[in-house]
Amino acid sequence: MSDDEDAPFPDPIAIPIEDALDLHAFLPRETPAVVASYLEAAASAGFREVRLIHGRGSGVQRQRVRETLSRHPLVERFGGREPVAWWS
């Protein structure tokens, strides 16, 4: 059996871009890259506003999301308990 046959997911899985992204499945260290990629894909898909669902807890995920939004060049503003990001 080749290495490709041993891989649990041999091909990338296409996930449809919607107006919200639930971050519960991602580790906090993955959050900045996931959020940045999602924002660019959402903007390319025509969304001008998206919701990022980080959940509750110690606040690590929330802080990473807010830091990423504050630095991302597409984001004009963001706010809310579960951040909503806007751009034009």
C-alpha positions in Angstrom: 0.0 0.0 0.0 1.4 3.5 -0.9 1.5 6.4 1.5 -1.4 8.0 -0.4 -3.6 4.9 0.2 -2.9 5.1 3.9 -4.0 8.8 4.2 -7.4 9.2 5.9 -8.3 11.9 3.4 -6.5 11.5 0.1 -7.9 14.7 -1.4 -8.7 18.1 0.1 -12.3 18.5 1.1 -14.0 21.5 -0.3 -16.0 23.4 2.3 -18.6 25.8 1.0 -18.0 29.4 2.1 -20.9 30.8 4.1 -21.6 33.9 6.1 -20.4 32.3 9.3 -17.5 30.1 10.4 -17.7 28.0 13.5 -14.2 27.8 15.0 -15.0 25.1 17.7 -13.2 22.4 15.6 -9.9 24.4 15.5 -7.1 24.7 18.0 -6.3 28.2 19.2 -2.9 28.0 17.4 -4.7 27.3 14.1 -7.1 30.2 14.5 -5.1 33.1 12.9 -4.4 31.1 9.7 -8.0 29.7 9.5 -9.6 33.1 10.1 -7.3 34.9 7.6 -8.0 32.3 4.9 -11.7 32.3 5.6 -11.9 36.1 5.4 -10.2 36.2 2.0 -12.4 33.4 0.7 -15.6 35.0 2.0 -14.6 38.3 0.4 -14.0 36.6 -2.9 -17.4 34.9 -2.6 -19.0 38.3 -2.3 -19.7 38.5 1.4 -19.3 41.9 3.0 -20.1 40.7 6.5 -19.3 37.5 8.3 -19.7 36.0 11.8 -17.0 34.1 13.5 -18.2 31.7 16.2 -15.5 31.1 18.8 -17.6 29.9 21.7 -17.1 30.5 25.4 -14.5 29.4 27.8 -11.2 30.9 28.9 -11.2 33.4 26.1 -8.1 32.2 24.3 -10.0 31.6 21.0 -11.9 34.9 21.3 -8.6 36.8 21.8 -6.9 35.1 18.8 -10.0 36.0 16.6 -10.0 39.6 17.7 -6.2 40.0 17.2 -6.5 38.5 13.7 -9.4 40.7 12.8 -7.6 43.8 14.1 -4.6 43.2 11.8 -6.4 41.9 8.7 -6.3 44.3 5.7 -9.8 43.5 4.5 -11.5 44.2 7.9 -12.8 47.7 8.3 -14.4 47.1 11.7 -15.6 44.2 13.9 -17.5 43.8 17.1 -20.0 41.8 19.1 -19.8 38.9 21.5 -19.2 36.5 18.5 -17.3 38.9 16.3 -18.9 40.1 13.1 -16.4 41.6 10.6 -17.3 44.1 7.9 -15.6 45.4 4.8 -16.6 47.2 1.6 
